[in-house]
Amino acid sequence: MHSSQIHHVAAGSYHVGHTRAMVLQASLATCVGVILYDKTASVGGLIHLLLPEPISSAPDIQLEKYASTAMPIFLNALYDAGADQQGLKAAIAGGALVGPIVSRDLQLDIGGRTVETVLDFLRHENIPIEKAETGGFFTCQMSLDMHNWRWRIEPIGMNKPAVTTEVQAPAADDIDRCVERIQPIPQVALKILRLINEEQYEIGKLAEQIRSDQVISAKTLKLCNSSLFSRRLKIESLDHALSFLGMETLVKLVIASAMENFFDISIPGGYSLCKGGLYHHAIGTAIIAEKLAAKTGRAKPATAYTAGLLHDIGKVVLDQYVAAAYPLFYREMADQAIDLCQAEKTIFGLDHTQVGSRLARQWSFPASLTDAIRHHHAPENAAENVGLVHIVYLADLLMSRFHSGLELDRMDTTALLSILETVGLSIDQFPDMVDLIPTGVLGLPPEDNE
């Protein structure tokens, strides 16, 4: 047996290398994963594709996101590493539909078009395909062991142990105790949440508040220097961050840093399918929500970012119970074709949106954020802050389908057309929405020890 480093290949990226103790992985739903390897030359890699072709003609698009532009880049990287065209073999996975939708909505089958683009490319390059496991409605994990060049495609969730005892639903008192035990997010973050909602920024006082919390300050600087925000410039202090990123961005990063501490409470093997999955999903949802708010004008971008970041806080409370009942959750969603909230209610009697709204009220969150937390799975039920709630639903849907594998989730899409219409979007614009997805949600490349 050999011990291997795991490297998760993020959507819109690829990794190529020689024989080493590393396993490349990609969690796929609508996205498409492609493995190419030349065993004789000891070279291979995996690419994680979002869309079939570029949406925009802008010169600064990320070419690795699109099958039509990324596959030539990926293949050339393999050739540069020593692969031979005659020795290459391929495997393809992913390309699922967004969810159980009716036939008139099949234009959502972005993954199917991405698969066809990849197949056409491989046929043109005369690269044999060993396996193409695509389509369906559920997520899968694709992996390539770079030690022996073996690859696998398997459903996400099926590697969990079987339930051997009856799952005990938490009583109301159990939930109350969990809510009371959870330490609130830091006061500086709560103050900033309220200021964002009221659009009152006093830069001097905010900066002073941030500096007063050493843990938050350190985590904020770390996030400033992540691949998602740094723009390749080293941020060395909060003053530097303030001058380079601006107050609005710095404020968002402070809240994101505070939420990392909060999501650290979650138990491995619960909602989170990988280390830090809940937090990464929250960050991605926040970024997409902010962009959708700016695009549609139906909510304040800063508020949408914050609502996206906080939408799943109820999962932290229920996480311990989900960890014990994970296989049952997976079977309920797969066999009964129901979404996560329905599965939670069936097993526990309540769902994470109800628990999350209780936390939000306990911590005196603004009403807009509480509404987004409570109704982000069923935005049609929101009586107020309707635009914000619908935007958070769409951002959550995009993350769960195109950045799958971060957390256990499945969202109902039967009302998607009306939800899009509520924020002034159409089904034809869905690919444009996908293009808003951040491709490197806190992901960093592995260290190369070759």
Order of alpha helices (4+ residues) and beta strands (2+ residues): beta-beta-beta-beta-beta-alpha-beta-alpha-beta-beta-beta-alpha-alpha-alpha-alpha-alpha-alpha-alpha-alpha-alpha-alpha-alpha-alpha-alpha-alpha-alpha
